[in-house]
């Protein structure tokens, strides 16, 4: 595997985004672009990248605005920007897809989004239909519209009260506190991340993981969730684009399977022709960092390579 780190300018016009390519040492058969989750960064996916590059799949990705190495000098962390910045981050995904497409012309191209990244990828599929050959939605969910509306109202009120660049203990408790409560009594505040205690401890010790998101980021993410759960928007996707849903069966973000199934069924109702769902028993939110990680890597590689053939790759 050949690893290359570089920067690209965000659509906000000021932030250099930290990006990474992991390339096969032999023939490249396809490209997978990763959209990571909230309060983490793309280098955490290196184990998956090593597995896939051995099978001829190049893996690329960038740290989203305010995450990892994509923070402008003096800018707040875990903050996308002012109202509308959800679209900025989605446009950043498309810009990297365009850049990598020029480097690998004609190769099948796929997206993988985890957690918040899955909501970004779902936004991408609506706004840029037909520009990828398949998508993997990992750790996704489908909040009821009333709950989304309530969350947006609370986030908007907190933005006015404390400023959108600040973290809100109230919003934090309503979101991540509720996730962790499902696994009480808790050993750490991150028990919901994985059933593997070593993974949880490593996550907690990483200064770029588990950071408190700004209330402005919550506002943007909830706006994105409202957008992707609108039925008319879902029907704007290219319905021939294959989609794989994968989640832990105990993932609180996906309501222990209920939300993941709800999202999967919404794609089916919209007419997506190739949609699959797999839930991993006993696994929590980060299935690539849970006890099922090897099975997940194998399943993702099998799904990708089957669609590489379908897309005309070799």
N, C-alpha and C positions, 0 to 999 in steps of 0.2 A: 504494500500500500504506500502510495506517495501522498504526503500531506502538504497542503499549501494554504497559508493564511494571507488574507489581503483585505483591503477596505473598498467600499463603494459608497457613494454619497446618497444619503436618504432623500426621499422626496420632500422632506421638510426644508431642504436646501442648505442645511448647515451641519448636520451630524454625519461624520464618517461611520459607517456601519462595519463592524468587524464581521468578516465572512471567512469561511473555510471550505476547501475542496479536499476530499479524500478520493484518490484516483487508483484504479486497478493498475497493477504493474504490467498486465497483459492487455488483451483486447477489451475494449469497453463496449458493453452491450446495451446499456441504458443509463439513465440519470435519475436519481431520487433527490428531491429537494426537501429539506426539513424545515418546518415552522415549529419552534419550541414553545413551551408553556410559559405562564407567568412566573416571575421571580426565579428564572433559571437561564441557561445559555446553551448555545449549540454544541460546544465542545463536549458536553455531557453525553452526546450521541456517538462518541468515537467507537465504542464497542460494537454497536450496530453497523457503523461504517466499515469496521474491519471485517465483519462477517460478510457484508454485501460486496465489498471490493474483491474479496477472494472469489466471488461468483460473477465478476465482470460488471458490477453495477457501481458507477461513480456516485458519490454522495456529496451534496453541497448544502450550505445553509448559512444564514447570518443571524447574529444577535439582533433582536428587535430593538427599536428605539427605547432607550432607558434601561437596557438590560446588558449584562456581561460587559463586553468591550465597546458597546455602542452608546456611549454617554458623552455628549459634547462637554467641553470644558465649562465648569460652573453650572451645568444643567442638573436638575433633580434626577434621582434614580427611580426606576420603576414608574416612569411617567412617559406617556406617548407624546403629549402635547395638548393644545387647546381643542375645543370642540371640533369634531371632524377628523381627528388624527387617527381614528380606526381605519379610515380610508387611506391615509398616508402609509400606514404599516402594510396594508394590503397591496398598495401600489409598489412598495419596496419588494414584496414577494414577486410581483410580476416583472419588475426591473431585473432582479437576479435571474428569474427564469429566462428572460430575453437574452441576458448576457451569456448564460451557460448554454442556451440554445445555439448561439453563434459559435461557441467553442466545440459543441458536439452536434453539428448539423445532421439532421435525419435520424438521430437516435430517439427511441421512445423516451418520453419524459414524464415523471410522476411526482406528485406531492405527498408528503406525510405531515400531518399536523397533530400535535399532542396537546390535549387540554385547551388552553386558550388558543394555541396554534391550530387546533381542529376547528375552532370557530372562525379563525382567520382564513383557513383553507376553504371552509364552506362559503365564506364571503367571496373569496377568489373565484370559486366555481360559478357563482352567480354573476359576478362582474366581468369575468374573463372566460366565458364558456368556450370550450373546444380548444383551449391552448395547452392542455395536458392530456396524456394518454391514460391517466388513472389517478385515483387519490385514496390515501389511507387516512382514516379518521380514528385517532387513538385517544382514549380517555375523554370522549365527547359526551354530551348530554343534550337534553331538550327541556328546558325549564317551562312550566306552564306560563302562559302569557300574563296572568294576573300576578304571579310571583316576579316575573321580569319587570312589569310595570311598577310594582312596589319597590323593587331594588333601584330602579332608575330614579324614582322620587326621592328615596333616602340619599342616594349618591348626589343628586342635584342639590338637595338641601345642605349636605355636608360640604359640597364645593363652595356654596355661598357662605357657610359658617366659618370654615377654617382655611379655605383656599384650595384650589384643585391640585396643587403640587404636594400637598401634605397627606400623610397617612391618617385615616380615621379609625380610631379604636372601635367605634360602633360598627362601621362597615366590615372591619376585620373580623369582629366577633360574629356578625351575621353570616359571613362567608366561611372562612377557614375554621372558625370556632365550631360551627355547626358540623363541618366535615369531621373534625377530630372527635367530637362528642359521640359519634357513632361507634367509637372504639374504646370508650371508657370502661374501666379506669385507665387513664392514659399514662404511658411511660414518658412521652415527650409531647410537644405541641405539633409534631409532624407524624404521628402514628398513622394518619390517613394516607400517607404517601406510599408506603410499602409494608408488606407483612414481614419483610426481612429486616431485622433490627440493625444489622451492620449497615445496610443501605440507609436507613433512617438516620443513624448516627453520623454517617458521612455527609448526608444532605445537611444536617443541622450544623456541622462544622464548616461547611463551605460558605464563605462570606457573600458569594453571589447567588446563593439559594435561600429561599424562605424570607427574602426581604419583604417588608411591609409595602404593598403596592400603594401608590397614591390614590386618593379618592377620585381624581380625574381619570386614572386608568380604569377604575371600576365603572365610571360613567360611560367611557368609550366602549368597554367590553359589553356592557349591558345593552348599549345601543346596537352593537354588532349582533348580539344574540337576538334582539327583536327583529333585526333585518333578516337573519337567516332562518327564522322560524315563521316568517310571513309566507303563506302558501303560494301567493302569486310570484314571490321572488324565487322560491325553490323551483318553480316550473321554468324559470329562465335559464337554468343550467342546461348544458348539453346532456341530454338524457341518455346518450350512448356512452358517456364516460364511465368506466367501471369504478365502483367505490367499495372499499372494504372498511367495515367498522370493527374495531377491536378494543376491548376494555376488560378490566378486572371485574369479576362478578361481585366483588365487595367494594368497588370504587364509589365513594360517596358523590363525586362529581356527576356520575351517571346514575345516581340514585340506586346504587346496587343493582344495576342492570335495567331498571325501569326506564330511566332517561335515555340510555343507549338504544334500547328497543324502540322507544318513541321516535328518536331521530331516524333510525333505520326505516321504520314504517312510513315516516314522512317522505323519504326518498322513494320508497316503493309506490306510494300513492301518487307522487308526482310523475311516475312513469320511468324512473331510472331502470334501464334494462338489465344491468349487471350489478347488483348490490348484494353483499354478503355481510353477515354479522357473526362474530365469535366472541364469547365471553370466557374468561379463564377463571376456573373455580379457585376460591381462596385468595386471589390476587386483588390488590387495592388499586391505587391510582396510577403509579408508574410501573406499568407491566414490563418495561424494558429494564427495570431495576428491582424486580420482584423475583420470587423463587421460580417463576415460569419463564425467565428471560431467554433461555436457550430455545424453548419451544416457540416463543414469540418470534425470535429472529428467524428460525426455520420457516415458520408459517408466512412471514412477510416475504422472505426470499422466494418461496414457492409461488406465492400469489403474483409477485412482480414478474418473475421469469415466465410464468404462464401468459401474462398479458404482454410481455415483450414479444413473444411469438405471435400473438394475435394482432399486435400493432405492426407486424412486418419485420421485427428484429430477428436476429439469429442467435 
